[in-house]
Each structure stands twice: as structure tokens, then as C-alpha cells.
Amino acid sequence: MSETRTQVEALIADILGLDQPIDWAEVLYQETPEWDSLVHMAIISELESTFDMTFTPDEIMSMTSRDEILALLGGKGIATS
């Protein structure tokens, strides 16, 4: 597992208060009770700080799961696998 994947998973789990083991296929924006729009912005803010980047509004709206976040980071040249 990549360091980036580990960082992203830890960040999301910490902000959402998730306990291990985590079924990441079930952790989705607006479908996971803890992941509402306010928490979404907290996740985005932490990602921007962690990876020293700024996301566009379209990118922010596309980040609806761990896998979508990793795909976006990968598209920006950050190793995610």
C-alpha cells in the first residue's frame, strides 16, 4: 500500500471518526452519515494542506469516496498505488 493511500485513509478515518476495520466501498460522501457537506470541506481542507495543493470546485465535488480522491491525486502526479 502506498504512503499516499495510507495518508488519505488515515485522514478520512480520523475526520469521520471511523473504527477499524473499514469497508472503504461503503464510505461515501452523503451516504455515510458522518460525511456531510461540512465534513466534506474539512476533508478537502486537510487534503489541500497535506498535499500542498488547491482543488477546483469541480474536483471538490468529484471527491465522493476514497477511491475518487486517490484517482484525483494520481491524476495530479501523486503516487497512489
PyMOL commands that set and color helices and strands:
alter all, ss='L'
color gray80, all
select helices_A, chain A and resi 3-16+24-26+37-51+57-62+66-75
alter helices_A, ss='H'
color red, helices_A
deselect
rebuild
show_as cartoon
